[in-house]
Amino acid sequence: MIACTAGPLPSLNADAQAKQFAPDPNGLTVYGVRRNWGDGRNVVKVRADYGAAVETLPNTMVRYRLKPDSHTIAFDFDGQRPVAKVAGKAGEFR
């Protein structure tokens, strides 16, 4: 099955940087990695602190660079919005 998201893709350079999994010395880096759990073409929207949504597909990831502190990561799927809390200091990643 072919699936796509409505938003723009990151540049090849941004994609390569994200895949280095290097911490940001000035902020908290949060990765959301989506596995293919048999959900096919379903788009899951991910939001940090209820900001703009990033659409994800199976076998993709999203990287957020956030201020050191506590944050809420929300996942919009099938009419529900479960959330995860993350917290960290500058230079850490989750």
Helices and strands as residue ranges (DSSP letters): H 12-18, E 28-34, E 44-48, E 54-56, E 60-66, E 69-76, E 83-88
